[in-house]
Amino acid sequence: MNQVAFTVRMDNSLKNKFEEMCENFGMSMSTAINVFARAVIKQKKIPFDIAYDTNVDLIRAKTIAKELREDAKKNGTADMSLEEINKEIYG
């Protein structure tokens, strides 16, 4: 099997911790990356969950809503009814 090299960029601290963990597992970083690649191919997915914190989205939504309320107050549109808003948007 022909082997090729490729470069991976990562934070130095992350690299050092990863290298230490790999040594604890008795393998090189290269072997660990190969294990990961084989697992992705075999399972046809990333072999672990990748998720995000929904609280981040909630905080972002609240921030946007607050900014919209402040803009409405500045523009004098804060007291508009839903009917007035729809008329403004749709004519």
N, CA, C and O of each residue as an XYZ file, in Angstrom:
364
protein
N       0.833     -1.166      0.000
C       0.000      0.000      0.000
C       0.888      1.242      0.000
O       1.769      1.391      0.847
N       0.642      2.133     -0.966
C       1.395      3.389     -1.020
C       0.944      4.308      0.094
O      -0.254      4.446      0.342
N       1.872      4.926      0.753
C       1.540      5.861      1.821
C       1.901      7.270      1.390
O       2.879      7.483      0.672
N       1.110      8.219      1.830
C       1.362      9.625      1.543
C       1.370     10.387      2.856
O       0.831      9.925      3.862
N       1.977     11.539      2.831
C       2.008     12.401      4.017
C       1.044     13.558      3.800
O       0.846     14.018      2.676
N       0.448     14.020      4.893
C      -0.347     15.249      4.825
C      -0.125     16.023      6.115
O       0.272     15.459      7.135
N      -0.385     17.311      6.054
C      -0.127     18.186      7.189
C      -1.434     18.562      7.852
O      -2.426     18.849      7.183
N      -1.425     18.559      9.169
C      -2.578     18.984      9.951
C      -2.126     20.142     10.819
O      -1.113     20.054     11.513
N      -2.884     21.227     10.776
C      -2.559     22.373     11.624
C      -3.447     22.327     12.862
O      -4.655     22.108     12.769
N      -2.829     22.537     14.022
C      -3.582     22.625     15.266
C      -2.798     23.444     16.262
O      -1.590     23.635     16.124
N      -3.495     23.919     17.256
C      -2.894     24.680     18.339
C      -1.789     23.848     18.984
O      -1.954     22.642     19.167
N      -0.682     24.467     19.324
C       0.461     23.764     19.899
C       0.101     23.027     21.185
O       0.538     21.896     21.399
N      -0.696     23.668     22.039
C      -1.104     23.031     23.290
C      -1.929     21.774     23.013
O      -1.721     20.739     23.647
N      -2.863     21.866     22.069
C      -3.678     20.714     21.687
C      -2.796     19.588     21.160
O      -2.981     18.424     21.516
N      -1.840     19.944     20.315
C      -0.924     18.943     19.743
C      -0.154     18.232     20.841
O      -0.014     17.010     20.814
N       0.347     18.994     21.811
C       1.127     18.388     22.892
C       0.277     17.439     23.739
O       0.728     16.354     24.106
N      -0.968     17.859     24.050
C      -1.859     16.997     24.827
C      -2.238     15.750     24.043
O      -2.301     14.651     24.595
N      -2.493     15.932     22.739
C      -2.844     14.805     21.879
C      -1.675     13.818     21.790
O      -1.870     12.606     21.882
N      -0.483     14.339     21.614
C       0.703     13.489     21.535
C       0.902     12.692     22.830
O       1.237     11.508     22.798
N       0.690     13.357     23.956
C       0.829     12.687     25.254
C      -0.205     11.566     25.405
O       0.125     10.470     25.857
N      -1.453     11.847     25.025
C      -2.499     10.822     25.115
C      -2.182      9.640     24.211
O      -2.340      8.485     24.606
N      -1.736      9.935     23.003
C      -1.389      8.853     22.073
C      -0.277      7.980     22.642
O      -0.323      6.755     22.535
N       0.716      8.614     23.242
C       1.799      7.855     23.877
C       1.245      6.977     24.993
O       1.668      5.832     25.148
N       0.302      7.505     25.770
C      -0.315      6.711     26.832
C      -1.059      5.503     26.265
O      -1.130      4.452     26.902
N      -1.619      5.666     25.045
C      -2.306      4.556     24.384
C      -1.332      3.616     23.687
O      -1.729      2.574     23.165
N      -0.051      3.989     23.681
C       0.962      3.149     23.037
C       0.984      3.294     21.527
O       1.329      2.346     20.823
N       0.625      4.461     21.020
C       0.646      4.673     19.564
C       1.116      6.083     19.257
O       1.126      6.963     20.118
N       1.503      6.270     18.013
C       1.913      7.600     17.565
C       0.672      8.410     17.175
O      -0.425      7.867     17.043
N       0.866      9.700     16.995
C      -0.239     10.542     16.524
C      -0.665     10.101     15.123
O      -1.853     10.111     14.799
N       0.293      9.720     14.309
C      -0.011      9.258     12.958
C      -0.912      8.024     12.994
O      -1.869      7.924     12.227
N      -0.600      7.091     13.886
C      -1.431      5.888     14.024
C      -2.830      6.263     14.493
O      -3.814      5.714     13.997
N      -2.932      7.190     15.443
C      -4.242      7.614     15.952
C      -5.077      8.248     14.845
O      -6.276      7.987     14.750
N      -4.463      9.070     14.016
C      -5.183      9.694     12.893
C      -5.637      8.617     11.911
O      -6.745      8.696     11.379
N      -4.805      7.622     11.668
C      -5.185      6.517     10.781
C      -6.343      5.709     11.365
O      -7.237      5.289     10.631
N      -6.332      5.488     12.680
C      -7.429      4.783     13.342
C      -8.723      5.575     13.140
O      -9.764      5.002     12.816
N      -8.652      6.883     13.333
C      -9.811      7.747     13.142
C     -10.310      7.652     11.697
O     -11.507      7.475     11.472
N      -9.419      7.766     10.729
C      -9.808      7.714      9.316
C     -10.468      6.380      8.977
O     -11.472      6.351      8.267
N      -9.918      5.286      9.473
C     -10.516      3.967      9.213
C     -11.910      3.852      9.832
O     -12.812      3.270      9.230
N     -12.083      4.405     11.034
C     -13.390      4.366     11.692
C     -14.417      5.174     10.900
O     -15.564      4.747     10.767
N     -14.021      6.330     10.375
C     -14.923      7.152      9.561
C     -15.355      6.378      8.327
O     -16.537      6.364      7.984
N     -14.421      5.747      7.670
C     -14.725      4.990      6.450
C     -15.609      3.784      6.763
O     -16.588      3.528      6.063
N     -15.265      3.055      7.802
C     -16.024      1.855      8.151
C     -17.451      2.198      8.576
O     -18.398      1.537      8.150
N     -17.612      3.223      9.411
C     -18.925      3.574      9.952
C     -19.696      4.544      9.053
O     -20.891      4.768      9.242
N     -18.991      5.112      8.076
C     -19.576      6.109      7.171
C     -20.156      7.298      7.955
O     -21.195      7.854      7.599
N     -19.459      7.660      9.016
C     -19.835      8.809      9.834
C     -18.667      9.152     10.739
O     -17.728      8.370     10.887
N     -18.735     10.329     11.344
C     -17.760     10.673     12.378
C     -18.076      9.764     13.566
O     -19.226      9.708     14.001
N     -17.093      9.061     14.094
C     -17.370      8.030     15.110
C     -17.650      8.562     16.518
O     -17.459      7.843     17.500
N     -18.090      9.786     16.620
C     -18.508     10.345     17.892
C     -19.475     11.473     17.595
O     -19.508     11.995     16.481
N     -20.264     11.852     18.595
C     -21.246     12.909     18.410
C     -20.577     14.270     18.356
O     -19.681     14.576     19.142
N     -21.029     15.068     17.423
C     -20.624     16.465     17.356
C     -21.896     17.264     17.591
O     -22.844     17.174     16.811
N     -21.917     18.034     18.653
C     -23.130     18.750     19.023
C     -22.776     20.166     19.432
O     -21.611     20.507     19.634
N     -23.792     20.964     19.545
C     -23.593     22.317     20.028
C     -24.534     22.563     21.192
O     -25.535     21.868     21.367
N     -24.198     23.546     21.964
C     -24.990     23.887     23.137
C     -26.169     24.740     22.699
O     -25.979     25.858     22.221
N     -27.381     24.231     22.854
C     -28.563     24.977     22.431
C     -28.733     26.255     23.235
O     -29.412     27.179     22.786
N     -28.131     26.325     24.408
C     -28.191     27.558     25.196
C     -27.524     28.712     24.469
O     -27.919     29.867     24.630
N     -26.501     28.397     23.661
C     -25.828     29.432     22.881
C     -26.811     30.049     21.905
O     -26.840     31.270     21.751
N     -27.630     29.219     21.233
C     -28.626     29.729     20.299
C     -29.673     30.563     21.021
O     -30.106     31.594     20.505
N     -30.081     30.136     22.193
C     -31.074     30.874     22.962
C     -30.528     32.240     23.363
O     -31.227     33.247     23.254
N     -29.299     32.277     23.819
C     -28.665     33.543     24.199
C     -28.558     34.455     22.979
O     -28.826     35.652     23.072
N     -28.170     33.895     21.846
C     -28.047     34.672     20.616
C     -29.408     35.237     20.210
O     -29.503     36.405     19.833
N     -30.456     34.424     20.284
C     -31.800     34.870     19.916
C     -32.272     35.987     20.842
O     -32.865     36.963     20.383
N     -32.012     35.851     22.136
C     -32.412     36.893     23.091
C     -31.661     38.194     22.810
O     -32.232     39.279     22.922
N     -30.400     38.088     22.452
C     -29.599     39.267     22.134
C     -30.149     39.973     20.907
O     -30.269     41.198     20.890
N     -30.485     39.199     19.879
C     -31.049     39.781     18.657
C     -32.387     40.447     18.953
O     -32.650     41.552     18.479
N     -33.231     39.783     19.734
C     -34.535     40.359     20.086
C     -34.352     41.670     20.839
O     -35.074     42.634     20.583
N     -33.404     41.719     21.759
C     -33.146     42.936     22.528
C     -32.693     44.058     21.595
O     -33.147     45.195     21.726
N     -31.798     43.742     20.655
C     -31.323     44.742     19.706
C     -32.459     45.254     18.829
O     -32.529     46.447     18.533
N     -33.354     44.351     18.412
C     -34.495     44.759     17.594
C     -35.432     45.685     18.377
O     -35.926     46.672     17.833
N     -35.678     45.364     19.663
C     -36.520     46.225     20.495
C     -35.903     47.619     20.636
O     -36.601     48.629     20.548
N     -34.574     47.659     20.859
C     -33.895     48.950     21.000
C     -33.972     49.747     19.701
O     -34.189     50.958     19.731
N     -33.794     49.072     18.549
C     -33.918     49.746     17.254
C     -35.333     50.273     17.047
O     -35.515     51.380     16.539
N     -36.329     49.495     17.434
C     -37.727     49.918     17.281
C     -38.005     51.164     18.114
O     -38.719     52.059     17.664
N     -37.449     51.233     19.327
C     -37.638     52.417     20.169
C     -36.992     53.637     19.527
O     -37.575     54.722     19.522
N     -35.791     53.462     18.988
C     -35.088     54.570     18.340
C     -35.843     55.065     17.107
O     -35.878     56.264     16.832
N     -36.445     54.132     16.368
C     -37.147     54.473     15.130
C     -38.590     54.880     15.349
O     -39.284     55.239     14.397
N     -39.051     54.830     16.585
C     -40.424     55.199     16.882
C     -41.440     54.165     16.429
O     -42.609     54.490     16.220
N     -41.003     52.923     16.275
C     -41.917     51.870     15.816
C     -42.188     50.837     16.901
O     -42.776     49.791     16.623
N     -41.776     51.109     18.115
C     -41.899     50.128     19.196
C     -43.338     49.849     19.581
O     -43.649     48.769     20.084
N     -44.229     50.824     19.346
C     -45.619     50.658     19.770
C     -46.545     50.232     18.637
O     -47.766     50.311     18.772
N     -45.974     49.783     17.521
C     -46.805     49.371     16.391
C     -47.488     48.040     16.694
O     -46.904     47.167     17.335
N     -48.716     47.894     16.232
C     -49.434     46.625     16.376
C     -48.945     45.661     15.297
O     -48.280     46.062     14.342
N     -49.284     44.396     15.464
C     -48.912     43.402     14.461
C     -49.528     43.751     13.113
O     -48.897     43.571     12.072
N     -50.746     44.245     13.131
C     -51.422     44.647     11.890
C     -50.652     45.777     11.202
O     -50.480     45.770      9.983
N     -50.195     46.742     11.996
C     -49.426     47.859     11.431
C     -48.078     47.391     10.887
O     -47.617     47.871      9.852
N     -47.463     46.467     11.581
C     -46.182     45.935     11.127
C     -46.365     45.199      9.804
O     -45.591     45.396      8.868
N     -47.395     44.346      9.728
C     -47.659     43.608      8.489
C     -47.959     44.568      7.331
O     -47.521     44.347      6.202
N     -48.710     45.635      7.626
C     -49.028     46.617      6.591
C     -47.755     47.296      6.110
O     -47.584     47.551      4.918
N     -46.871     47.584      7.044
C     -45.591     48.211      6.708
C     -44.758     47.287      5.823
O     -44.127     47.745      4.870
N     -44.754     45.995      6.132
C     -43.948     45.027      5.385
C     -44.574     44.703      4.031
O     -43.900     44.731      3.001
N     -45.855     44.398      4.046
C     -46.517     43.861      2.849
C     -47.291     44.913      2.063
O     -47.773     44.633      0.966
N     -47.417     46.130      2.617
C     -48.093     47.208      1.891
C     -49.587     47.220      1.990
O     -50.238     48.091      1.412
